[in-house]
């Protein structure tokens, strides 16, 4: 299939959705919650051996699969990808490991439907282009399996509500796999927050600041170069969860606190076209293409407890990688980028940052990271991918609540459309939907996990 056909199909679908968004947005703010079941704690019966299918075998999908081969109480029974050669390659890993070879499914975008219907599955992993995340998760839950997806969980509010309601109706987990919640420094900051080191939290900053110009335009990285089409079609914070997820856990979002409203602003677009003109020539299609996505988006969120959060999305400009990660309270603050620093009143030298060095880690290292660090060594993104996969399987095996549930995935992912609405309306404030429908007031904050 040619790139032009892919682009026409994608833009036609997205344009139709955008027309609906514009029509709704001209009449009302973010819609109130639809009718549905009461919010759930999502504690299910323990599963002795979690039978897993993985949909999508690109970079991240193969990383998850390698982890699952090593994680106790998990058995990968099916693999699905558009490209049959990818399926065959990953099946070879199971042969090398002396493990049963998963059944392979490939050849079309909807082959996952046949796989889910034919296989006896406890869990379906979705590691595909964004537009397939919600449909695959919905298919899994409707057929009795739990669902786990790469980020974002969905790219439109309607599908986020459908995921929440389907999880409630079926009693199946729907988990967004936000690996950054398990990074070493983010875990340590959460531990510090839980012990009150920063006092009462007041402000946070986070984001996804990653030069993706080469990945968006390269014919060799993404199958069908799907990511660039989102930049063509939408002006929004397209990828908020890497930064926002860990911050939301620190602020107890959906678990005693809630996002209240947001405002977003986007600068002009030009970064991708300029890069493409330099790399491929001024007449190349990516150099002459008009892009909706501005080069930088900033979103300001206020919580019901009065904290503020700045979320930045910056993927079209030349820059070093960053997720910002700053947490500030009445006694001090901590940051991760560009270098990890901390300041605690009465502990740090007045008006001077301290390095977040080994002494701080010796006292405040999160016990989960300490317990699983050796097993996670060598896994993707510094081991945090293994930790998130391990915790998912562990919770299913034990019948325990997830560290991140469907309400968290929906709230963190909702920034995509909410920011789009605000940007399109000259940065007007947009009320945040409450996916828990009020139960956030009674739900307990995420605790400090101290065992594996």
N, C-alpha and C positions, 0 to 999 in steps of 0.2 A: 504494500500500500504506500502511495507516495506521501511525502510531507504535505503537499498542497491539499490532498484529499483529507488528511488528518486535520489540517488547520481549518478547512471549511466546516467539517463536521463539528469540531470542538467549538468554534466560534458561533456556529448556528445554535448549538445547544445552550451555550453560555449567554448569548444575546437574548434568547427566549426567556431564560431565567432572569436576566437583567431587566427586561421589560416588565416582568411581573414585580420585581423589586421596586422599580421606579414607580409603578402604578400604586403599589401598596404604600411606599414611602411618601407619596404626595398627599396621602389622606390621613396617615396615622403614624405614631411612633411605633417602636418595636411591639409586635402583637403580644397580647396577654397570653398566658399559658392555655393550651388546648385542654379539653377534658381528657382525663386518663386515670389510671390506677393511682393509689396512694404511693408516695415515695417509699422505697424499700431500703433495708440495710444490706441486701444482697449477700447474705450468708447462705451458701448452698451445701448440699451433702458432700462429704469428702469423696474424692476419686482416687482409687488405689494407684492406677496407672493412667495418666492423662494422654488420651489418644489425640494427636495433633495433626492438622493439615496446614501447610504453608502455601499461601497464594501470593506469588510474586517472588522471583528468585534473582533479582538484581543485587546490587551491593549490600543493601541492608537486609534483604530477605535471606541471602546466603549466610550473612552474619548470624541472624537469629537461628538458622538451621544448624550451623556449627555449634552454637551454644546448646541447643536442645539435644544434640547427640550426646553431650556430656552431662546434662542435668539429670539427677535422679528423678524417678517417677514420671518421666516423660517418654513417649514413644511417637515418633513421627511416622504416620501411616500413609500420608498422601502428600504429593507435591504438585503444584499447578503453576504454570507460567505460559505466556503467549508463545514463547520460543521453545520448541522441543529439545533443542540442544542444551539449553539451560537445565531442563529437567534431567536429562541424561547425565550431565556433568555432576549434579548434586547427588543423584542416585549412586554414582560411583563412590562418593564419600562414605556411604553406608556400607558398601561392599568392603572398602578399605578398613572400616572400623569394626567389621564383623557383626554388623547389625542388620536386622531384616530390612529389605529394600522397600521403600515406600512406593505405592502405586503412582504412576505419573499421569498427569492430565495436561494437555497443551493444545494449541492451534487456534484458539479464538478467545475474544475478550470475555465471553460468558461461559467458558468451560468450567469455571468454579461452580456453576449451578449443578452441572452433572456430577461433579465430584462430591458436593455436599449431599446430594440425593443418594448417591451410591455407597458412600463410606459411613462407617459407624464412628462418629467423631464426638469428642468431648470439647474440642477447642479448635477454632479456625483463626489463624494468623493472617492478617491482611497487610501486605507490604507492596503496594501497587501505586500507580499515579493517584493523586488525591481524589479525583472524581469517582473512583471505584470504592473508596473506603466505606462509605455508608451503605451502598447496595450490597456489598459482600457481607458486612456485619449483620445487616437485616436478614439476609438469606440464611446465615448461620443460625441466628437466634430463632427464626421461624421454624427451623428444622431441628431444634433441640440442642444445639451446640452453643457453648460460650464463644464470645468474639473478642479478639484483641486486634488492634489496628495501629499502624504507624500514624504519625501526626500529619495533619489535623484529623480529628475524628469525623468531621464533616465540614463542608465549605459553605453551606447555606443553613439558615436557622430552621427552616422547615424540616430538613433531614435530621438535624440535631434533635428536634422535638420527637421525630419519628423513632430515632434510636432510643431515646429515653423511654418513650411509651412502650416500645416493643420489649425492651429489657424488663420493664415493670410487669408487663402482661405475661411474658414467658418465664420470668424468674431467672433469666440467664444473665451472666455477667457480660458487660460490654466495656472493655478497658482500652483506653488510649495509652500506647506504650511510649511515655515521655521519659526517655533515658536520662535526660539531664537532671531529673529529680534524684538520680542515684550517683551523680558525679561526686567525687570526694569532697570538694569544697562546699558544694551545695548541701550535701548531707551534714557536714560539720556546722554550717551556718544554721541549719534547722535545729541541730542539737543545742547550739548556743542560744537560739531563740527560745526553745522550750525551757531552758534553765534561766531565762530572764536576764541574760548578760547585757542586752541592749536596752533594758527597761521596757516601757510601753512603745510599741512600734508606731511610727508616724508616716514613714515614706519609704518607697522602694523604687528602684530602676532596674530595667531588664530589657531584653530584646534579642534580635537575631540580626547581627551585622556581619555579613559574609559575602565576599565578592563572588557572585555566581555567574558573572557574564560569560565566562568560557563554558561553564556547564550548560547554561541555557542555550547557547548557540552551537555548541559542538555537535556534529552528527554522530559522534562515537560514544557519548556518555549515556544519555537517556534514550530508551527505545521510543521512537516516534517524537523525540524532542518535546515531550508533553509539557515540560515546565514553562517553556517560553510562552505558550499559548495563554496561560493564566496572566502573564505580564502584559500580553496584548489586550486581554479582555477586561481586566479588573484593576481599579485603583483602590487598594486596600492593604492592610497589614495581612499579607497572605500566609504568614508563618509565625504566629505569635507564641506558640506553646513552649519552645525551648527555654525562653527566658521566663515566661509567665508562670509555668507550672511550678517550679521550685518556690517562687515568690508567693504564689497562691497558697501553697502548703504552709509557709511561714505565717501568713496572715489568716489562716484557718478559714479560707473561702469554702463555702458550702458546709462548714462544720463549726458554726458559731459566729460566722461573719459572712458577708456577701458583697459581691460587686453591685454597686448602686447605679452609676451611670458613667458614660464616657464621652469624650470629645476627641476627634482625630483631625489631623491636618497632613497634607501631602505636598511636597515640593514638585517642581516641574520634572518632566521626563526627558531623558536624553542619554543616559549612561549606556544603555544597551546598543542604541543606534551608533553612537560614537565608537564604541568598542568594535562593533561589527564592521564599520567602515574602515577602521584601521587594520583589522585582521583579515577581512575577506574582500575588501574593496568597496568603494562608495556606491556601486550599483547593486550590491548584493541585497537579497530580499530582506535580510535582517537589518541592513543599514537603512533601507528606505521605508521599512514598516513603521506605522504609527503605534505607539505603545500607550495604553491607558495608565499603567503603573508609573507613578512618580518615582524618582530615584530614592527618596527617603520618606517614610511615614512615621509620624509620632502620634501616639495615642495616650491620653491622660485619663486614667480610671480613678474614680473615688469609691471607697467602700462605705457601707452603712456605718461602720465604726469611725469613719472620718479619716482613714489613711488615704494617701494618694500613691499612684503607681504610674511611672512613665514607661511606656513600652515602645521601643524603636524597631522598625523594620528597614533594613538597608542592604539590598542585594544587587544593586546595579552600579555601584561605584567602586573604584580601586581603594582598598583599605585592608588592614589586618583584621583577622577574625576576632569577634567579641560577642559576648552575651550580656555585657555590662554587669549584672548581678550586684546590686547594692541594696543593703537593708539598713535602715536608720531608725533609731529609737531615742527615747529621752535620756539614755545614759551613754550612747555612742553609736557607732556605725561600722560596717564592714563592707568591703568591695572585693571583687574577684579580678576585674580587668582594669587597666592593662597589667598590673601586678597585684597579687593578693595583699591587701593592707587592712589594718584594723585600728580603731581608736576607741578606747573606753575611758570615760571620765574617771579620774582618780587612780587609774592604772597606767595609762599611756602618758608619755611626756606631754605637757600642755601644748595644744595646737599643732601636734606633730603625729603623722601616721607612724604606725609600727608595721614591720613586715609580719605577715601571717606565716610565721616560720615553724620549725619543728617543735619549739616549746609550746606554741598554741595547739598544734596537732596532738602533742602528747597529752594535753589536758582535755581537749574538746573533740577529738576524732569520734565520728559517729560509730557506735558499736557494730552496726551492720557492716560497714565498710571494713572494720577491723576483722570481723569474723569471716568474711567471704573474699577478702583481698587475694589470698593465695589461689583460690579456685578461679577467680576472675582474671588472673594474670594472662595477658596476651589476647584477651577478647577485645571486641571493637570499642572505639572511643575510650580508651584507657580503662576498660573493664566494666564501665557502667552498663553497657548493653547486657553483659552476662548477669549482672546483679538484678536488672529489671526482669529478665527472663526467668531467673531463678525464683524471684519473689512471686511472679505470676503462677508458676507451676506449684510452688510451695503452698500458696493460698488455696489453689484448687485441690491439691492433695489433702490438705488439712480441713477443708471446708471453712476457711477463715475469710473475713472481709478483705477486699483488695486495698492496697495502699492508695490506688486511684480508681474511682468507679465511674459509672456512666455520667453522673452529674458533674464530676470534675472534668471529664473529657468534653462534655457539652459546653460548660462555662468557659473553659480555656479556649476552645475552638471558636466560640461565638464572636470573638474579636474580629474575625475575618469579615463577616457581613456587617457587624455593627460599625466597624471602622469605615467600611465602604459607604454606609448610609450617612455617617457624619461628614465624611469628606465630600460627598456629592451634595450636601446641603450646607456648604460653607461653614463646616465645623460646628454645626449645631450639636447640642448635647443629646444623647440617645439613652433612654432608660435601658437597663440591663434586664434581660429575662431571668426569672427565678426558676430554674429547671427542677429545683427540689420542692417548689410550691409551698414554701414556708417551713419545711422541716429542717432547714439549715439551722434554725434557732435551737433545736434539740440535739442535733448530731454532734458526736464527740470529735474533737480535733485528732488528727493523725498522731499517734504516739511514737515513741522512739523504739524501733524494732531492735532487739538485742540478741537475736538468735538466728541460726540457720538450720 
